[in-house]
Amino acid sequence: MKRRGWAHVLGIVIATWLVFLLHSCTAPSAYRDVFRLGEITRPPLVQIGLGAYLRVEAAPVAVRGPCAVQGDRRDELRGDARLRDGRIEVAGKPYDGDEVRIVPEWDGTLEVGSRRYHGDLIVKRDREKITLVNEVDLERYLKGVAGKEMSPSAHAEALKAQIIAARTYATYEIRAQTLRRVKGERFDLYDDQRSQVYGGLERETAAISALVDETAGMFVVWEDRVFKAYYASTCGGRTEASWSVMGDGDRIPPLAGTTCEYCAGSKYYEWKAAFSKTDMSRRLFPDDPRAKVRSVRVSSALPGGHATQVAVTLENHSREKFLDANRGFRLALDSAKLRSTLWVSVEEKGEEIVVHGRGFGHGVGMCQVGAYRMADLGHDAVRILEHYYPGAQVKKLY
Ligand SMILES: [Zn+2]
């Protein structure tokens, strides 16, 4: 009996270990407990780094009304934040410590430069300079994102899908601490395309605020976790796997890419960009004045068609030169003209190279223009999100 008991325990230990081993093999490492839905019970606070004031000497700050600066009550605040003699100074008064928190008594009276913000402002010491960080709760933050990331005149269901995706993306980033861990930043999100475009009160409208309230606490989830719900302007017909394009995002079905018939015919669905061979040679090979581009071809692409590598043939060179399609070619040439890396063909036309492409943006996650179209066709926000994040569900967590 005793022996059987031990064998039983040993069996359980081995079985547990096998399950753990199997789980650790199949579950992506980035998939940690912090993303579990049970952990999300109220809107988290978000810290947003203000792009114009990252590691600057000084920044103009104001509060139109009463506020507290590190607990010091003031009737009003107007002046610069800066480092002076190793201490953070706000409107002429120095404070000890690595950060100084400015708390307006009335919401919306906080100003940085020409922009107004909800929530608090934190002046952080950052590599011998200062960085300004706006801290606000997630739902307030979304009111400043939705009008910047999509046209406020879009169909309400498309805007709701956008808001739910943005809420999920932000929550993932807060929990993953990506910017703090990877970039050494002292906040959760940038206020520009590097994260999500956020303008404080700038583009907030009553209509968008109502949609944020209507969808409060709704997330797009996979199994029992939030994930990095990417989105971009126009996919061009098919989205790609996040890990292939961005080098991150979990290897889960909602981020694996899907077809999109909804952005066809939109403004950036098809485009072409022409470059003179001389200009292209100079930009692609700045260190080699004799380089002269003869032709270009896509030498490697992802399943959705986004190029990952191009091969460039130079005059008087028998071997092709291989370049990374995004960093080595698109960004080196002109990222505004080459709106994506989804290139249908690259044509040699006399003294010019013409790239025929589709879509606008990185092509991962929800296609925003496709979402507009789906909403116009009568699909609701949940259906839109389920289409662009296959296998995912929408859930209300608070
Ligand atoms: Zn699309």
Boltz pocket constraint, residues with backbone or C-beta under 6 A from the ligand:
constraints:
  - pocket:
      binder: B
      contacts: [[A, 234], [A, 235], [A, 236], [A, 237], [A, 238], [A, 260], [A, 261], [A, 262], [A, 263], [A, 264], [A, 367], [A, 369], [A, 370]]
      max_distance: 6.0
